[in-house]
Amino acid sequence: MALVAGIDCGTNSIRLIIARREKSDEPLNVLAREMRIVRLGEGIDQSGQFAPAALERCFVAVEEYAQIVAKYGVDKIRFVATSASRDAKNRDEFFSGIKERIGVIPEVISGEEEATLSFMGATSSFRDEEEPVLVVDIGGGSTEFVLGHRGQVIDAISTNMGSVRIFERYLAPVIAKAKGGDGSLDPSQTPGIAKALIKASFAIDELIDEADKKLGLDRARTLIGVAGTVTTITAHALGLEEYQPEKIHGSRIAPVQMLRSCNWMMNQPVSARAALGYMPSGRADVIGAGALVWSRIIERINGEIEADGSGLKEILTSETDILDGIALSLLA
C-alpha cells in the first residue's frame, strides 16, 4: 500500500502527516505527525498579502518537512493551502518558494473542499455516534461547519472567522492600546475590551447565522470539534498538565465544562496561557479569540438542540482532522 504525505498549511500553523492504510475500511496507520506554528496569515486581513517574515517562517518549516518526507521515501505528496492563501495577493511568491523546497505546488482549495476534508478526517475514527454529525473545524482564518452521515457530507460551509482573524480584526488593536495590559480579554483587566468583545461576538454570531441558514444546525445530534483551538481548550477541560493526544482524542466533555474552559482562556493573561504545558508556542496570544469563537458556536448549537427538546449532552474532540482527510484523499 502507498505511503503518503499530506501537508496542511493554514493561517496559523503548518502540519505534516505521513501515513499508510492496509485496507480501505481500516484507520490510517500514522508514521509521523508534525506541527509548526508559523503564523503565515499574520497581518493578511489588513494588508492582503503575505508578510516577508511570515513567508520565511513558513519556508523554514517546509525545508524541515522536506527532510522528513525524504527520510520516509513517500510515494505521493499533497500540499493543501487554506484560508490565508485564498486571500493573499502575492501567493505566487509563496507557490514558488514551496515548489523549490519540497517539489510540489500547493493546492489552494475552496472552503467547501476544506470542509469536506475536515469531515473525512474527523469522522474516520468514530463509528457509532448518533447522526447527523456536525464537525466544526476552527482554524486561524476560517471555521468550517460540516453536517453529514458516516462517510457522506450532507452540506458544508466555510466562514471567515478564526482565532487569528478575530484576534487581529477586533481584539489586538484594543489590547495594544491598553497601557500595562496583559492580553487578557477580561474587561476588568483590559480597558476598552468589553466593546471589542461585543463587536467580535456580533460578527461571529452573524457568521454562525449563515452556517445555520445553510445547514440547519438543529439537525445535528453529535458535535465534534477539531483543530488546535478545540484540542487546546479540551486539554484544559480535562485538567491535563501536558499535551496528551491519546486522552484528548475521543474525549467527551459536557458543554458547561467546555464553556468554563473557554472562559478561562479568554480571561487569563497571555503569560498564564503560555505557561500551560499543552500550549504550543505561538498560540497563547490568539487562543482567547479562538475560545470566543468556540464558545459562541457551542452556545448556539446547544440552544438549537434544546429548542428541539433534547439538548447537547456532550462534545467530542477529535485529533484527526483535515490533515487526515488529505492523507485519505491520496489513498482513495
DRENDO-1510 file (C-alpha; in Angstrom, 1 decimal, always signed):
<recs>
REC; n; res; u; v; w
REC; 1; MET; +0.0; +0.0; +0.0 .
REC; 2; ALA; +1.2; +3.5; -0.9 .
REC; 3; LEU; +3.0; +5.6; +1.7 .
REC; 4; VAL; +1.7; +9.2; +1.5 .
REC; 5; ALA; +2.5; +12.6; +2.9 .
REC; 6; GLY; -0.1; +15.3; +3.5 .
REC; 7; ILE; +0.7; +18.9; +4.4 .
REC; 8; ASP; -1.9; +21.4; +5.7 .
REC; 9; CYS; -0.8; +25.0; +5.5 .
REC; 10; GLY; -3.2; +27.3; +7.3 .
REC; 11; THR; -3.3; +30.8; +8.7 .
REC; 12; ASN; -1.6; +29.9; +11.9 .
REC; 13; SER; +0.2; +26.6; +11.6 .
REC; 14; ILE; +1.6; +24.2; +9.0 .
REC; 15; ARG; +1.3; +20.5; +9.7 .
REC; 16; LEU; +2.6; +17.3; +8.2 .
REC; 17; ILE; +1.3; +13.7; +8.2 .
REC; 18; ILE; +2.9; +10.6; +6.8 .
REC; 19; ALA; +0.6; +7.6; +6.7 .
REC; 20; ARG; -0.5; +4.4; +5.0 .
REC; 21; ARG; -3.5; +2.2; +5.2 .
REC; 22; GLU; -3.6; -1.6; +4.5 .
REC; 23; LYS; -7.3; -1.8; +3.8 .
REC; 24; SER; -9.9; +0.7; +2.8 .
REC; 25; ASP; -12.1; +0.1; +5.9 .
REC; 26; GLU; -9.2; +0.4; +8.3 .
REC; 27; PRO; -8.0; +3.6; +10.1 .
REC; 28; LEU; -4.8; +5.3; +8.9 .
REC; 29; ASN; -1.5; +4.0; +10.2 .
REC; 30; VAL; +0.2; +7.2; +11.0 .
REC; 31; LEU; +4.0; +7.1; +11.0 .
REC; 32; ALA; +4.7; +10.8; +11.6 .
REC; 33; ARG; +2.6; +13.8; +12.6 .
REC; 34; GLU; +4.3; +17.2; +12.9 .
REC; 35; MET; +3.2; +20.8; +13.6 .
REC; 36; ARG; +4.9; +24.2; +13.4 .
REC; 37; ILE; +3.2; +27.5; +14.2 .
REC; 38; VAL; +4.4; +29.9; +11.6 .
REC; 39; ARG; +1.6; +32.5; +11.5 .
REC; 40; LEU; +1.6; +32.6; +7.7 .
REC; 41; GLY; -1.5; +34.8; +7.8 .
REC; 42; GLU; -0.1; +37.4; +10.1 .
REC; 43; GLY; -1.5; +40.8; +9.1 .
REC; 44; ILE; -3.0; +39.5; +5.9 .
REC; 45; ASP; -6.5; +40.7; +6.9 .
REC; 46; GLN; -5.2; +44.3; +6.7 .
REC; 47; SER; -2.5; +44.1; +4.1 .
REC; 48; GLY; -4.0; +41.5; +1.7 .
REC; 49; GLN; -0.6; +39.8; +1.3 .
REC; 50; PHE; +1.9; +37.6; +3.0 .
REC; 51; ALA; +4.5; +39.4; +5.0 .
REC; 52; PRO; +8.1; +38.6; +4.2 .
REC; 53; ALA; +8.8; +37.4; +7.7 .
REC; 54; ALA; +5.8; +35.1; +7.6 .
REC; 55; LEU; +6.9; +33.6; +4.3 .
REC; 56; GLU; +10.3; +33.0; +5.7 .
REC; 57; ARG; +8.9; +31.2; +8.8 .
REC; 58; CYS; +6.8; +29.0; +6.6 .
REC; 59; PHE; +9.7; +28.2; +4.3 .
REC; 60; VAL; +11.9; +27.2; +7.2 .
REC; 61; ALA; +9.3; +24.7; +8.3 .
REC; 62; VAL; +8.8; +23.3; +4.8 .
REC; 63; GLU; +12.5; +22.7; +4.5 .
REC; 64; GLU; +12.4; +20.7; +7.7 .
REC; 65; TYR; +9.3; +18.8; +6.4 .
REC; 66; ALA; +11.1; +18.1; +3.1 .
REC; 67; GLN; +13.8; +16.3; +5.0 .
REC; 68; ILE; +11.3; +14.2; +6.9 .
REC; 69; VAL; +9.5; +13.3; +3.7 .
REC; 70; ALA; +12.7; +12.2; +2.1 .
REC; 71; LYS; +13.6; +10.1; +5.1 .
REC; 72; TYR; +10.4; +8.1; +4.8 .
REC; 73; GLY; +10.5; +7.8; +1.0 .
REC; 74; VAL; +6.9; +8.6; +0.4 .
REC; 75; ASP; +5.1; +7.7; -2.8 .
REC; 76; LYS; +2.7; +10.7; -3.0 .
REC; 77; ILE; +2.6; +14.2; -1.5 .
REC; 78; ARG; -0.3; +16.6; -1.3 .
REC; 79; PHE; +0.2; +20.1; -0.1 .
REC; 80; VAL; -3.0; +21.9; +0.7 .
REC; 81; ALA; -3.2; +25.6; +1.5 .
REC; 82; THR; -6.3; +27.1; +3.0 .
REC; 83; SER; -7.7; +30.4; +4.3 .
REC; 84; ALA; -4.7; +32.7; +4.3 .
REC; 85; SER; -3.6; +31.5; +0.8 .
REC; 86; ARG; -7.0; +32.2; -0.6 .
REC; 87; ASP; -6.7; +35.8; +0.4 .
REC; 88; ALA; -3.1; +36.7; -0.4 .
REC; 89; LYS; -2.2; +38.9; -3.4 .
REC; 90; ASN; +1.4; +37.7; -3.5 .
REC; 91; ARG; +0.6; +33.9; -3.3 .
REC; 92; ASP; +2.8; +33.3; -6.4 .
REC; 93; GLU; +5.8; +34.0; -4.3 .
REC; 94; PHE; +4.5; +31.5; -1.8 .
REC; 95; PHE; +3.9; +28.9; -4.5 .
REC; 96; SER; +7.4; +29.2; -6.0 .
REC; 97; GLY; +9.0; +29.0; -2.5 .
REC; 98; ILE; +7.2; +25.9; -1.6 .
REC; 99; LYS; +7.9; +24.2; -5.0 .
REC; 100; GLU; +11.6; +25.0; -4.7 .
REC; 101; ARG; +11.8; +23.4; -1.2 .
REC; 102; ILE; +9.6; +20.3; -1.4 .
REC; 103; GLY; +8.9; +19.8; -5.1 .
REC; 104; VAL; +5.1; +20.3; -5.2 .
REC; 105; ILE; +2.9; +23.3; -5.9 .
REC; 106; PRO; +0.4; +24.0; -3.1 .
REC; 107; GLU; -3.3; +23.5; -3.9 .
REC; 108; VAL; -5.3; +26.5; -2.7 .
REC; 109; ILE; -8.6; +24.6; -2.0 .
REC; 110; SER; -12.0; +26.1; -1.7 .
REC; 111; GLY; -13.7; +26.5; +1.7 .
REC; 112; GLU; -16.1; +23.7; +0.7 .
REC; 113; GLU; -13.3; +21.2; -0.1 .
REC; 114; GLU; -11.6; +22.2; +3.1 .
REC; 115; ALA; -14.8; +21.4; +5.0 .
REC; 116; THR; -15.2; +18.1; +3.2 .
REC; 117; LEU; -11.6; +17.0; +4.0 .
REC; 118; SER; -12.1; +18.1; +7.7 .
REC; 119; PHE; -15.2; +15.9; +7.9 .
REC; 120; MET; -13.4; +12.9; +6.3 .
REC; 121; GLY; -10.6; +13.2; +8.8 .
REC; 122; ALA; -12.6; +13.9; +11.9 .
REC; 123; THR; -15.1; +11.1; +11.4 .
REC; 124; SER; -12.6; +8.5; +10.3 .
REC; 125; SER; -12.0; +7.1; +13.8 .
REC; 126; PHE; -15.6; +7.3; +15.1 .
REC; 127; ARG; -18.1; +4.6; +14.2 .
REC; 128; ASP; -21.2; +4.6; +16.5 .
REC; 129; GLU; -22.1; +8.3; +17.1 .
REC; 130; GLU; -25.7; +9.5; +16.7 .
REC; 131; GLU; -26.3; +11.1; +13.3 .
REC; 132; PRO; -26.3; +13.6; +11.7 .
REC; 133; VAL; -22.8; +14.5; +12.9 .
REC; 134; LEU; -21.7; +18.2; +12.9 .
REC; 135; VAL; -17.9; +18.7; +12.6 .
REC; 136; VAL; -16.6; +22.2; +13.5 .
REC; 137; ASP; -13.1; +23.0; +12.4 .
REC; 138; ILE; -11.8; +26.3; +13.9 .
REC; 139; GLY; -8.7; +27.4; +12.1 .
REC; 140; GLY; -6.7; +30.6; +12.2 .
REC; 141; GLY; -8.5; +32.3; +9.4 .
REC; 142; SER; -11.7; +30.3; +8.8 .
REC; 143; THR; -14.1; +28.0; +10.5 .
REC; 144; GLU; -15.7; +25.1; +8.7 .
REC; 145; PHE; -19.1; +23.6; +9.6 .
REC; 146; VAL; -19.8; +20.2; +8.0 .
REC; 147; LEU; -23.0; +18.2; +8.6 .
REC; 148; GLY; -23.1; +14.6; +7.4 .
REC; 149; HIS; -23.7; +10.9; +7.9 .
REC; 150; ARG; -20.9; +8.4; +8.1 .
REC; 151; GLY; -18.7; +8.9; +5.1 .
REC; 152; GLN; -21.1; +11.3; +3.4 .
REC; 153; VAL; -21.3; +15.1; +3.6 .
REC; 154; ILE; -24.9; +16.4; +3.6 .
REC; 155; ASP; -23.8; +20.1; +3.4 .
REC; 156; ALA; -20.9; +22.3; +4.4 .
REC; 157; ILE; -19.9; +25.9; +4.7 .
REC; 158; SER; -16.6; +27.7; +5.3 .
REC; 159; THR; -16.9; +31.0; +7.2 .
REC; 160; ASN; -14.3; +33.8; +7.5 .
REC; 161; MET; -13.7; +33.6; +11.3 .
REC; 162; GLY; -10.8; +32.0; +13.1 .
REC; 163; SER; -8.5; +32.6; +16.0 .
REC; 164; VAL; -6.1; +34.8; +14.2 .
REC; 165; ARG; -8.6; +36.7; +12.1 .
REC; 166; ILE; -10.9; +37.6; +15.0 .
REC; 167; PHE; -7.9; +38.5; +17.2 .
REC; 168; GLU; -6.3; +40.8; +14.6 .
REC; 169; ARG; -9.5; +42.4; +13.4 .
REC; 170; TYR; -11.3; +43.1; +16.7 .
REC; 171; LEU; -9.1; +42.5; +19.8 .
REC; 172; ALA; -5.4; +43.2; +19.0 .
REC; 173; PRO; -5.9; +46.9; +18.4 .
REC; 174; VAL; -7.6; +47.4; +21.8 .
REC; 175; ILE; -5.0; +45.2; +23.6 .
REC; 176; ALA; -2.2; +47.2; +22.0 .
REC; 177; LYS; -3.6; +50.5; +23.3 .
REC; 178; ALA; -4.2; +49.2; +26.9 .
REC; 179; LYS; -1.2; +50.5; +28.9 .
REC; 180; GLY; +0.2; +47.8; +31.0 .
REC; 181; GLY; -2.3; +45.3; +29.6 .
REC; 182; ASP; -1.5; +41.6; +29.8 .
REC; 183; GLY; -3.5; +40.3; +26.8 .
REC; 184; SER; -6.5; +39.2; +28.8 .
REC; 185; LEU; -10.0; +39.6; +27.4 .
REC; 186; ASP; -11.3; +40.3; +30.9 .
REC; 187; PRO; -12.9; +43.8; +30.8 .
REC; 188; SER; -11.6; +44.5; +34.4 .
REC; 189; GLN; -8.0; +43.9; +33.2 .
REC; 190; THR; -8.0; +45.4; +29.7 .
REC; 191; PRO; -9.7; +48.8; +29.3 .
REC; 192; GLY; -11.9; +49.0; +26.2 .
REC; 193; ILE; -12.0; +45.3; +25.6 .
REC; 194; ALA; -15.7; +45.0; +26.5 .
REC; 195; LYS; -16.8; +46.9; +23.4 .
REC; 196; ALA; -14.4; +45.0; +21.2 .
REC; 197; LEU; -15.8; +41.7; +22.6 .
REC; 198; ILE; -19.3; +42.8; +21.8 .
REC; 199; LYS; -18.3; +43.7; +18.2 .
REC; 200; ALA; -16.4; +40.4; +17.8 .
REC; 201; SER; -19.3; +38.4; +19.2 .
REC; 202; PHE; -21.8; +40.1; +16.9 .
REC; 203; ALA; -19.6; +39.4; +13.9 .
REC; 204; ILE; -19.2; +35.7; +15.0 .
REC; 205; ASP; -22.9; +35.3; +15.6 .
REC; 206; GLU; -23.7; +36.7; +12.1 .
REC; 207; LEU; -21.4; +34.0; +10.6 .
REC; 208; ILE; -23.0; +31.3; +12.7 .
REC; 209; ASP; -26.3; +32.6; +11.3 .
REC; 210; GLU; -25.0; +31.9; +7.8 .
REC; 211; ALA; -24.0; +28.4; +8.8 .
REC; 212; ASP; -27.4; +27.8; +10.4 .
REC; 213; LYS; -29.3; +29.0; +7.4 .
REC; 214; LYS; -27.4; +26.7; +5.1 .
REC; 215; LEU; -27.0; +23.6; +7.3 .
REC; 216; GLY; -29.8; +23.7; +9.8 .
REC; 217; LEU; -27.7; +23.4; +13.0 .
REC; 218; ASP; -30.7; +22.0; +14.9 .
REC; 219; ARG; -30.4; +18.8; +12.8 .
REC; 220; ALA; -27.1; +17.9; +14.5 .
REC; 221; ARG; -27.2; +15.1; +17.0 .
REC; 222; THR; -23.4; +14.8; +17.6 .
REC; 223; LEU; -20.9; +17.7; +17.7 .
REC; 224; ILE; -17.3; +17.0; +17.0 .
REC; 225; GLY; -14.7; +19.8; +17.4 .
REC; 226; VAL; -11.3; +19.6; +15.7 .
REC; 227; ALA; -8.0; +21.6; +15.2 .
REC; 228; GLY; -5.7; +23.4; +17.6 .
REC; 229; THR; -8.1; +25.8; +19.3 .
REC; 230; VAL; -10.5; +23.0; +20.2 .
REC; 231; THR; -7.9; +20.5; +21.2 .
REC; 232; THR; -6.1; +23.0; +23.4 .
REC; 233; ILE; -9.3; +24.0; +25.2 .
REC; 234; THR; -10.1; +20.3; +25.6 .
REC; 235; ALA; -6.8; +19.8; +27.3 .
REC; 236; HIS; -7.7; +22.4; +29.9 .
REC; 237; ALA; -11.2; +20.9; +30.3 .
REC; 238; LEU; -9.6; +17.5; +31.0 .
REC; 239; GLY; -7.2; +19.0; +33.6 .
REC; 240; LEU; -4.1; +17.9; +31.7 .
REC; 241; GLU; -0.6; +19.1; +32.6 .
REC; 242; GLU; +0.9; +18.4; +29.2 .
REC; 243; TYR; -0.4; +17.7; +25.7 .
REC; 244; GLN; -1.6; +14.1; +25.6 .
REC; 245; PRO; -3.3; +13.4; +22.3 .
REC; 246; GLU; -4.4; +9.9; +23.4 .
REC; 247; LYS; -6.5; +11.4; +26.1 .
REC; 248; ILE; -7.8; +14.3; +24.1 .
REC; 249; HIS; -8.9; +12.2; +21.1 .
REC; 250; GLY; -12.4; +10.9; +21.5 .
REC; 251; SER; -12.9; +12.7; +24.8 .
REC; 252; ARG; -16.4; +13.7; +25.7 .
REC; 253; ILE; -16.9; +16.9; +27.6 .
REC; 254; ALA; -20.2; +18.4; +28.9 .
REC; 255; PRO; -21.0; +21.7; +27.2 .
REC; 256; VAL; -20.9; +23.6; +30.6 .
REC; 257; GLN; -17.4; +22.3; +31.3 .
REC; 258; MET; -16.1; +23.2; +27.8 .
REC; 259; LEU; -17.6; +26.7; +28.2 .
REC; 260; ARG; -15.8; +27.1; +31.5 .
REC; 261; SER; -12.5; +26.3; +29.8 .
REC; 262; CYS; -13.3; +28.8; +27.0 .
REC; 263; ASN; -13.9; +31.5; +29.6 .
REC; 264; TRP; -10.7; +30.6; +31.4 .
REC; 265; MET; -8.7; +31.0; +28.1 .
REC; 266; MET; -10.4; +34.4; +27.5 .
REC; 267; ASN; -9.9; +35.8; +30.9 .
REC; 268; GLN; -6.3; +34.8; +31.7 .
REC; 269; PRO; -3.3; +36.9; +30.8 .
REC; 270; VAL; -1.2; +35.6; +27.9 .
REC; 271; SER; +1.6; +34.7; +30.3 .
REC; 272; ALA; -0.7; +32.3; +32.2 .
REC; 273; ARG; -1.9; +30.7; +28.9 .
REC; 274; ALA; +1.7; +30.4; +27.6 .
REC; 275; ALA; +2.8; +28.6; +30.9 .
REC; 276; LEU; +0.4; +25.7; +30.2 .
REC; 277; GLY; +2.2; +22.5; +29.5 .
REC; 278; TYR; +0.0; +21.8; +26.5 .
REC; 279; MET; +0.1; +25.3; +24.9 .
REC; 280; PRO; +2.1; +25.4; +21.7 .
REC; 281; SER; +4.4; +28.3; +21.2 .
REC; 282; GLY; +2.7; +30.9; +19.1 .
REC; 283; ARG; -0.9; +30.1; +20.1 .
REC; 284; ALA; -1.1; +31.8; +23.6 .
REC; 285; ASP; -1.9; +35.2; +22.2 .
REC; 286; VAL; -4.8; +34.2; +19.9 .
REC; 287; ILE; -6.3; +31.3; +21.9 .
REC; 288; GLY; -8.6; +33.8; +23.7 .
REC; 289; ALA; -10.1; +34.8; +20.3 .
REC; 290; GLY; -10.4; +31.1; +19.3 .
REC; 291; ALA; -12.2; +30.4; +22.7 .
REC; 292; LEU; -14.6; +33.2; +21.9 .
REC; 293; VAL; -15.5; +31.6; +18.6 .
REC; 294; TRP; -15.8; +28.1; +20.1 .
REC; 295; SER; -18.0; +29.4; +23.0 .
REC; 296; ARG; -20.4; +31.2; +20.7 .
REC; 297; ILE; -20.7; +28.1; +18.5 .
REC; 298; ILE; -21.4; +25.8; +21.5 .
REC; 299; GLU; -24.0; +28.1; +22.9 .
REC; 300; ARG; -25.7; +28.4; +19.6 .
REC; 301; ILE; -25.8; +24.7; +18.8 .
REC; 302; ASN; -26.8; +23.8; +22.3 .
REC; 303; GLY; -29.6; +26.3; +22.1 .
REC; 304; GLU; -30.8; +25.0; +18.8 .
REC; 305; ILE; -30.9; +21.4; +20.0 .
REC; 306; GLU; -32.5; +22.3; +23.3 .
REC; 307; ALA; -35.3; +24.0; +21.4 .
REC; 308; ASP; -35.8; +20.7; +19.6 .
REC; 309; GLY; -36.4; +19.1; +23.0 .
REC; 310; SER; -33.2; +17.0; +23.5 .
REC; 311; GLY; -30.1; +19.2; +24.3 .
REC; 312; LEU; -26.5; +18.7; +23.6 .
REC; 313; LYS; -25.2; +16.2; +26.2 .
REC; 314; GLU; -21.5; +16.2; +25.3 .
REC; 315; ILE; -19.0; +17.5; +22.9 .
REC; 316; LEU; -16.5; +15.1; +21.2 .
REC; 317; THR; -13.0; +16.2; +20.4 .
REC; 318; SER; -11.1; +14.6; +17.5 .
REC; 319; GLU; -7.3; +14.7; +17.0 .
REC; 320; THR; -8.0; +13.6; +13.4 .
REC; 321; ASP; -9.0; +16.4; +11.1 .
REC; 322; ILE; -8.2; +17.9; +7.7 .
REC; 323; LEU; -4.7; +16.6; +7.8 .
REC; 324; ASP; -6.0; +13.0; +8.0 .
REC; 325; GLY; -8.5; +13.9; +5.3 .
REC; 326; ILE; -5.7; +14.9; +3.0 .
REC; 327; ALA; -3.9; +11.6; +3.6 .
REC; 328; LEU; -7.2; +9.7; +3.0 .
REC; 329; SER; -7.7; +11.6; -0.3 .
REC; 330; LEU; -4.4; +10.2; -1.5 .
REC; 331; LEU; -5.3; +6.7; -0.6 .
REC; 332; ALA; -8.8; +6.7; -2.1 .
</recs>
